[in-house]
Amino acid sequence: MTSKKNIPHKTLSLSLLCLLLVPCLAVSRQKLVAADSIVISNDYVKVVADLQTGKVHYRFTSGTQFENTVAYVQDVKTGMLTSTAFGGHQGSADELSDPLGKAICLNLVHEDAAQPLRLTQYITVYEKQPFILLSAIATAKAGGAMVETRNISPLTVLPAAQGKITTPGKRVLFTDYPFDNDNWVDVISRPWGEAPVSGISYELASAYDQQTRNGFTVGSLVHDFWKTGIRYGTGAVSNRIDSFIVYGGAATKDDPSLPDSYGGKDGTHDYIQHGTQMGGAVASPLIYFSASEDVRNDLLQFGKTVKRIAGSRNWTKAVPFYWNSFGVEGVLGYEKVMMPGDVAKVCDFLHSLNNFNKSTQPVLSIDSYDQGIYSTEVLQSVGRYGKKKGQQMGFYFIPFALWTWKNNINNATLTNTSHALKDVILLDDNNNYVPYKDGEWGAFPLDPTHPATRDYIIGQLQKAKAIGAKFIKIDFLSAGALESSRRYHPQVRSGIQAYNYGMKMLKQLVDSIMGPDIFITQAISPLFPHQYAHTRFLSTDVYSHLRNDQSGFPHYGSTCASMISATHFWWTQGTLWPYTNMDVVVMKNFQKNKDLTETEVKVRLFSMMALGSILGDGTDFRNKESAARARRYLNNAAICDFFSTPKAFTPLHFPVGNGQSQQLSFYLPGDTLLVAAFNFDDAKPFTETFERTELQWPDKAYSLRDLLTGHEVGKIAKGQTAFTLSVPVKDALMIQLVPAER
């Protein structure tokens, strides 16, 4: 349960701050004077609580306004109760000081003699922070009575309550985030006008004007019980949102009748309702809420605030470069294209790349199927050979799911244990096994709280230790977050609560069995909780072809598609994780896909750089053309130097929709400023103007140089306020601004 003492603050005008710091009675009188309302403001926002109606207005100085908002709780027995449904509304203000700063917490209590519970909103306005925090708590009034809910909201805008959201601008976009990174779903910025848009975003949502970037961000800060949904619906006016519900209790089933990224596969993949929170008092998710003239600042501040509250993993050793076998997957073992003996040829080739080896020990990461095919002894032999070449081993496993035959579940035991598999798999309301990846051969979710799951993970980590692994890729983690009618641990009542329990256990087991210096990367996984890994795939299973609609390639997994989502997550590098992971690049072809052009390889590599990814490759280097390209790109001194300390570039603008003709540009401040521009359009050239007011380069002369070749492609004169780059179709540029005189 979230208590008001744990809820954070904001930046107050001096006169009002002095007023609110006087004794409580004086504060109370001021509320009465202001026409039965309480007003708290700072340099960023004015919060107005109406004590007659129970509604709250949020009016940001940047122009965004949330009018007539309410809170609610849907109790399992009592039903739906909105804050305006109670007969009485009382307010008070508490002074707070926490790790986020000094603040005023507005406590707005909604109560009615006819109702068995009261609903309290906590609105925390910080003295010197550009955001506010929101939560709601429902409390049973009778001693010993209980509240039980799977649906509670601290911030709701409803047309029936005359609620609305307005944001400055003529073309406002709503950014909808998927629950996880599975199924190649996209983060999508959606325009609207005459045709309204609606949907559910998960854990985070934002809206902004396409030209000015003025907008707002709302997101969940604590991820130990609720899956947070943000259900939205716009009207016909381009800068107005008519319905906006931020609630704990999101649980959605995949819908094959809808496009994958528009409700088809972007949800939580659940088969039953969200688990209930139950107690004398129940709390909503803790919500971050900010608006400014640049939504990028709001998103970055959100990431920083999550990190302050939940923490994050640090990494002080060399940034890993890794080779991953998935690029030649399905062939290493079963089809005998690259058997273990041939992995030595990969080791030899990687060892020959002097720049690739300069800053780190490359990782040999044997992936998925191959990890299961190769025995511990075989992997140990690979590790011994790699060690002679200055390399270290990586390990892959799935902590919370098991791939097996459906008709074998009742008779099988869980790998590495003596436990019956049927006792560990999650169940729906009819006591049927919940499928994570459905099929006769499918993946079935394991209960993260079951001792058998712990034993299974221990067995996997002991194998990882036996082969000397220093790098772990964990996959299909979303399985552990599925809702279930059965849990081994009686106090774990929701999917995210179980997942958080399992990830915390996993981290502790890694530390105790393998040591604290193991690099952990998450593949398919929910965005939150984040704090148990060093990096997470911003996009998964990327095959390095340019566009999803290319003939002869899969209609998913392209570089363009990966950047659509990853650009919206640029702020996660340095906040949620020290690095991101954009999956592997391949020099020629991924598995049995068509061959890539060299330009596609370059664009893919630049995309990984722009989003702050660690360097991963999945190439079969026995191919001469692949090896030649690797020497040009993977052994390029400037490329390797960048990946030794990767940093995400700042986007100048975000992708709109998920079409494949995106034109994107980024910049990275520093002693040598970098800019990148990507043109995925197959018909129109892309011209981007970079301005000094945005990039903040010092006023002096510069040489514009191609990062790969070092060749000069242009100049900036002293006093010049902008420069322009032109990118051909289906290409990208990465340019350094090098001072003409040091």
Secondary structure as the mmCIF struct_conf table of DSSP 4:
data_model
#
loop_
_struct_conf.conf_type_id
_struct_conf.id
_struct_conf.beg_label_comp_id
_struct_conf.beg_label_asym_id
_struct_conf.beg_label_seq_id
_struct_conf.end_label_comp_id
_struct_conf.end_label_asym_id
_struct_conf.end_label_seq_id
HELX_RH_3T_P HELX_RH_3T_P1 LYS A 4 ASN A 6
STRN STRN1 LEU A 12 LEU A 12
HELX_RH_AL_P HELX_RH_AL_P1 LEU A 14 LEU A 20
TURN_TY1_P TURN_TY1_P1 LEU A 21 LEU A 21
BEND BEND1 VAL A 22 VAL A 22
HELX_RH_AL_P HELX_RH_AL_P2 CYS A 24 VAL A 33
TURN_TY1_P TURN_TY1_P2 ALA A 34 ALA A 35
BEND BEND2 ASP A 36 ASP A 36
STRN STRN2 SER A 37 SER A 41
STRN STRN3 ASN A 42 ASN A 42
BEND BEND3 ASP A 43 TYR A 44
STRN STRN4 VAL A 45 ASP A 50
TURN_TY1_P TURN_TY1_P3 LEU A 51 THR A 53
STRN STRN5 VAL A 56 PHE A 60
TURN_TY1_P TURN_TY1_P4 THR A 61 SER A 62
BEND BEND4 GLY A 63 GLY A 63
STRN STRN6 GLN A 65 ASP A 75
TURN_TY1_P TURN_TY1_P5 VAL A 76 THR A 78
STRN STRN7 GLY A 79 THR A 82
HELX_RH_3T_P HELX_RH_3T_P2 SER A 83 ALA A 85
BEND BEND5 PHE A 86 GLY A 87
STRN STRN8 GLY A 88 ASP A 98
TURN_TY1_P TURN_TY1_P6 PRO A 99 LEU A 100
STRN STRN9 GLY A 101 GLU A 111
TURN_TY1_P TURN_TY1_P7 ALA A 113 ALA A 114
BEND BEND6 GLN A 115 PRO A 116
STRN STRN10 LEU A 117 TYR A 126
BEND BEND7 GLU A 127 LYS A 128
BEND BEND8 PRO A 130 PRO A 130
STRN STRN11 ILE A 132 ALA A 140
BEND BEND9 LYS A 141 ALA A 142
TURN_TY1_P TURN_TY1_P8 GLY A 143 GLY A 144
STRN STRN12 VAL A 147 VAL A 157
HELX_RH_3T_P HELX_RH_3T_P3 PRO A 159 ALA A 161
TURN_TY1_P TURN_TY1_P9 GLN A 162 GLN A 162
STRN STRN13 LYS A 164 THR A 166
BEND BEND10 PRO A 168 ARG A 171
STRN STRN14 VAL A 172 ASP A 176
BEND BEND11 PHE A 179 PHE A 179
STRN STRN15 ASP A 180 ASP A 180
BEND BEND12 ASN A 181 ASN A 181
TURN_TY1_P TURN_TY1_P10 ASN A 183 TRP A 184
STRN STRN16 ILE A 188 PRO A 191
BEND BEND13 GLY A 193 ALA A 195
STRN STRN17 SER A 198 TYR A 202
BEND BEND14 GLU A 203 GLU A 203
STRN STRN18 LEU A 204 ASP A 209
TURN_TY1_P TURN_TY1_P11 GLN A 210 THR A 212
STRN STRN19 GLY A 215 SER A 220
BEND BEND15 ASP A 224 PHE A 225
HELX_LH_PP_P HELX_LH_PP_P1 TRP A 226 LYS A 227
STRN STRN20 THR A 228 THR A 234
BEND BEND16 ALA A 236 VAL A 237
TURN_TY1_P TURN_TY1_P12 SER A 238 ASN A 239
STRN STRN21 ARG A 240 GLY A 248
TURN_TY1_P TURN_TY1_P13 PRO A 256 SER A 257
BEND BEND17 LEU A 258 LEU A 258
HELX_RH_PI_P HELX_RH_PI_P1 ASP A 260 GLY A 264
BEND BEND18 LYS A 265 GLY A 267
BEND BEND19 TYR A 271 ILE A 272
HELX_LH_PP_P HELX_LH_PP_P2 GLN A 273 THR A 276
STRN STRN22 GLN A 277 GLY A 279
BEND BEND20 GLY A 280 GLY A 280
STRN STRN23 ALA A 281 ALA A 283
HELX_LH_PP_P HELX_LH_PP_P3 SER A 284 LEU A 286
STRN STRN24 ILE A 287 SER A 292
BEND BEND21 GLU A 293 GLU A 293
HELX_RH_AL_P HELX_RH_AL_P3 VAL A 295 ALA A 310
BEND BEND22 LYS A 317 LYS A 317
HELX_LH_PP_P HELX_LH_PP_P4 ALA A 318 PRO A 320
STRN STRN25 PHE A 321 ASN A 324
HELX_RH_3T_P HELX_RH_3T_P4 SER A 325 VAL A 328
TURN_TY1_P TURN_TY1_P14 GLU A 329 VAL A 331
BEND BEND23 LEU A 332 GLU A 335
BEND BEND24 VAL A 337 MET A 338
HELX_RH_AL_P HELX_RH_AL_P4 PRO A 340 HIS A 351
TURN_TY1_P TURN_TY1_P15 SER A 352 SER A 352
TURN_TY1_P TURN_TY1_P16 ASN A 354 LYS A 358
BEND BEND25 SER A 359 THR A 360
STRN STRN26 VAL A 363 SER A 365
HELX_RH_AL_P HELX_RH_AL_P5 SER A 368 ILE A 373
BEND BEND26 TYR A 374 TYR A 374
HELX_RH_AL_P HELX_RH_AL_P6 THR A 376 LYS A 388
TURN_TY1_P TURN_TY1_P17 LYS A 389 GLY A 390
STRN STRN27 GLN A 392 PHE A 397
BEND BEND27 PRO A 399 PHE A 400
STRN STRN28 ALA A 401 TRP A 405
HELX_RH_3T_P HELX_RH_3T_P5 LYS A 406 ASN A 411
STRN STRN29 THR A 413 THR A 413
TURN_TY1_P TURN_TY1_P18 THR A 415 ASN A 416
BEND BEND28 THR A 417 HIS A 419
STRN STRN30 ALA A 420 ALA A 420
HELX_RH_3T_P HELX_RH_3T_P6 LEU A 421 ASP A 423
TURN_TY1_P TURN_TY1_P19 VAL A 424 VAL A 424
STRN STRN31 ILE A 425 ILE A 425
STRN STRN32 LEU A 427 LEU A 427
TURN_TY1_P TURN_TY1_P20 ASP A 429 ASN A 430
BEND BEND29 ASN A 431 ASN A 431
HELX_LH_PP_P HELX_LH_PP_P5 ASN A 432 ASN A 432
STRN STRN33 TYR A 433 TYR A 433
HELX_LH_PP_P HELX_LH_PP_P6 VAL A 434 PRO A 435
BEND BEND30 TYR A 436 TYR A 436
STRN STRN34 LYS A 437 LYS A 437
BEND BEND31 GLY A 439 GLU A 440
STRN STRN35 TRP A 441 PRO A 445
STRN STRN36 LEU A 446 LEU A 446
TURN_TY1_P TURN_TY1_P21 PRO A 448 THR A 449
BEND BEND32 HIS A 450 HIS A 450
HELX_RH_AL_P HELX_RH_AL_P7 PRO A 451 ALA A 466
TURN_TY1_P TURN_TY1_P22 ILE A 467 GLY A 468
STRN STRN37 ALA A 469 ILE A 474
HELX_RH_3T_P HELX_RH_3T_P7 LEU A 477 ALA A 481
BEND BEND33 SER A 485 SER A 485
BEND BEND34 TYR A 488 HIS A 489
TURN_TY1_P TURN_TY1_P23 PRO A 490 GLN A 491
BEND BEND35 SER A 494 SER A 494
HELX_RH_AL_P HELX_RH_AL_P8 GLY A 495 ILE A 513
TURN_TY1_P TURN_TY1_P24 MET A 514 MET A 514
BEND BEND36 PRO A 516 PRO A 516
STRN STRN38 PHE A 519 GLN A 522
BEND BEND37 ILE A 524 ILE A 524
STRN STRN39 PRO A 526 PRO A 526
BEND BEND38 LEU A 527 LEU A 527
BEND BEND39 PRO A 529 PRO A 529
TURN_TY1_P TURN_TY1_P25 GLN A 531 TYR A 532
BEND BEND40 HIS A 534 HIS A 534
STRN STRN40 THR A 535 ARG A 536
STRN STRN41 PHE A 537 PHE A 537
BEND BEND41 LEU A 538 SER A 539
BEND BEND42 ASP A 541 ASP A 541
BEND BEND43 LEU A 546 LEU A 546
TURN_TY1_P TURN_TY1_P26 ASN A 548 ASP A 549
TURN_TY1_P TURN_TY1_P27 SER A 551 GLY A 552
BEND BEND44 PHE A 553 PHE A 553
BEND BEND45 HIS A 555 TYR A 556
HELX_RH_AL_P HELX_RH_AL_P9 THR A 559 HIS A 568
TURN_TY1_P TURN_TY1_P28 PHE A 569 PHE A 569
HELX_RH_3T_P HELX_RH_3T_P8 TRP A 570 THR A 572
STRN STRN42 GLN A 573 GLN A 573
TURN_TY1_P TURN_TY1_P29 GLY A 574 LEU A 576
STRN STRN43 TRP A 577 TRP A 577
BEND BEND46 PRO A 578 TYR A 579
STRN STRN44 THR A 580 ASN A 581
STRN STRN45 VAL A 585 VAL A 585
BEND BEND47 MET A 587 LYS A 588
BEND BEND48 PHE A 590 PHE A 590
TURN_TY1_P TURN_TY1_P30 GLN A 591 LYS A 592
BEND BEND49 ASN A 593 ASN A 593
HELX_LH_PP_P HELX_LH_PP_P7 LYS A 594 THR A 597
HELX_RH_AL_P HELX_RH_AL_P10 GLU A 598 ALA A 610
STRN STRN46 LEU A 611 LEU A 611
TURN_TY1_P TURN_TY1_P31 GLY A 612 GLY A 612
STRN STRN47 SER A 613 SER A 613
HELX_LH_PP_P HELX_LH_PP_P8 ILE A 614 ILE A 614
STRN STRN48 LEU A 615 ASP A 617
TURN_TY1_P TURN_TY1_P32 PHE A 621 ARG A 622
BEND BEND50 ASN A 623 ASN A 623
HELX_RH_AL_P HELX_RH_AL_P11 LYS A 624 TYR A 633
TURN_TY1_P TURN_TY1_P33 LEU A 634 ASN A 635
HELX_RH_AL_P HELX_RH_AL_P12 ALA A 637 SER A 644
BEND BEND51 THR A 645 THR A 645
STRN STRN49 ALA A 648 ALA A 648
HELX_LH_PP_P HELX_LH_PP_P9 PHE A 649 PHE A 649
STRN STRN50 THR A 650 PRO A 651
BEND BEND52 LEU A 652 HIS A 653
TURN_TY1_P TURN_TY1_P34 GLY A 657 ASN A 658
BEND BEND53 GLN A 660 GLN A 660
STRN STRN51 GLN A 663 LEU A 668
BEND BEND54 GLY A 670 THR A 672
STRN STRN52 LEU A 673 ASN A 679
BEND BEND55 ASP A 682 LYS A 684
STRN STRN53 PHE A 686 GLU A 691
HELX_RH_AL_P HELX_RH_AL_P13 ARG A 692 LEU A 695
BEND BEND56 ASP A 699 LYS A 700
STRN STRN54 TYR A 702 ASP A 706
TURN_TY1_P TURN_TY1_P35 LEU A 707 THR A 709
STRN STRN55 GLU A 712 ILE A 716
TURN_TY1_P TURN_TY1_P36 LYS A 718 GLY A 719
STRN STRN56 ALA A 722 VAL A 727
TURN_TY1_P TURN_TY1_P37 VAL A 729 LYS A 730
STRN STRN57 ASP A 731 PRO A 739
BEND BEND57 ALA A 740 ALA A 740
#
